[in-house]
Amino acid sequence: MSLAWMMNKYDFIIPIPGSRKLERLKSNYEAGNIELSQEEIKTIDDKLNSMEFNIFGGH
C-alpha cells in the first residue's frame, strides 16, 4: 500500500523497490494497479503527519 500511495501521490516520482522474493516482486507490481483518490491520499498523509517516527539518520 505504501508503494501505491507514493505512486499515486506524485506523477513525477517513480519508486524503485528492491525485492529478493518472487512474492514481493508480484506485490510491488500489483501496487501499480491500485488507484487512490486525492481524498484517500490526503487521509493517509494526515495520519502520517500526526504520527511520531524514529527514523535512522532522518529528521
PLY file of the C-alpha trace (Angstrom):
ply
format ascii 1.0
element vertex 59
property float x
property float y
property float z
element edge 58
property int vertex1
property int vertex2
end_header
0.00 0.00 0.00
2.83 2.39 0.75
4.20 1.86 -2.75
0.77 2.53 -4.28
0.39 5.65 -2.10
3.70 7.04 -3.32
2.97 6.27 -6.98
-0.48 7.90 -6.74
0.71 10.92 -4.76
3.12 12.37 -7.31
3.28 11.89 -11.07
7.00 12.66 -11.13
8.08 10.03 -8.59
8.99 6.55 -9.75
9.85 4.42 -6.71
12.31 1.59 -7.25
11.63 -1.01 -4.57
14.10 -3.80 -4.01
12.92 -7.36 -3.89
14.53 -10.71 -3.11
11.45 -12.88 -3.21
9.07 -13.55 -6.08
6.01 -12.85 -3.88
7.38 -9.38 -3.05
8.06 -8.69 -6.72
4.47 -9.63 -7.55
3.17 -7.43 -4.72
5.26 -4.48 -5.92
3.97 -4.98 -9.45
0.35 -5.11 -8.27
0.80 -1.79 -6.43
0.72 -0.20 -9.88
-2.88 -1.37 -10.27
-4.11 0.42 -7.14
-5.71 3.80 -7.77
-6.14 6.14 -4.82
-8.32 9.23 -4.87
-6.96 12.58 -3.74
-9.14 12.22 -0.64
-7.58 8.83 0.18
-4.09 10.24 -0.34
-4.92 13.17 1.94
-6.27 10.81 4.61
-3.05 8.79 4.54
-0.95 11.99 4.61
-2.92 13.36 7.56
-2.49 10.10 9.50
1.24 10.01 8.77
1.66 13.68 9.74
0.06 13.00 13.13
2.39 10.07 13.94
5.82 10.21 15.52
8.56 8.23 13.79
12.05 7.37 14.91
13.96 7.48 11.64
17.57 6.42 11.49
19.51 9.38 10.16
16.26 11.29 9.50
14.70 14.44 10.90
0 1
1 2
2 3
3 4
4 5
5 6
6 7
7 8
8 9
9 10
10 11
11 12
12 13
13 14
14 15
15 16
16 17
17 18
18 19
19 20
20 21
21 22
22 23
23 24
24 25
25 26
26 27
27 28
28 29
29 30
30 31
31 32
32 33
33 34
34 35
35 36
36 37
37 38
38 39
39 40
40 41
41 42
42 43
43 44
44 45
45 46
46 47
47 48
48 49
49 50
50 51
51 52
52 53
53 54
54 55
55 56
56 57
57 58
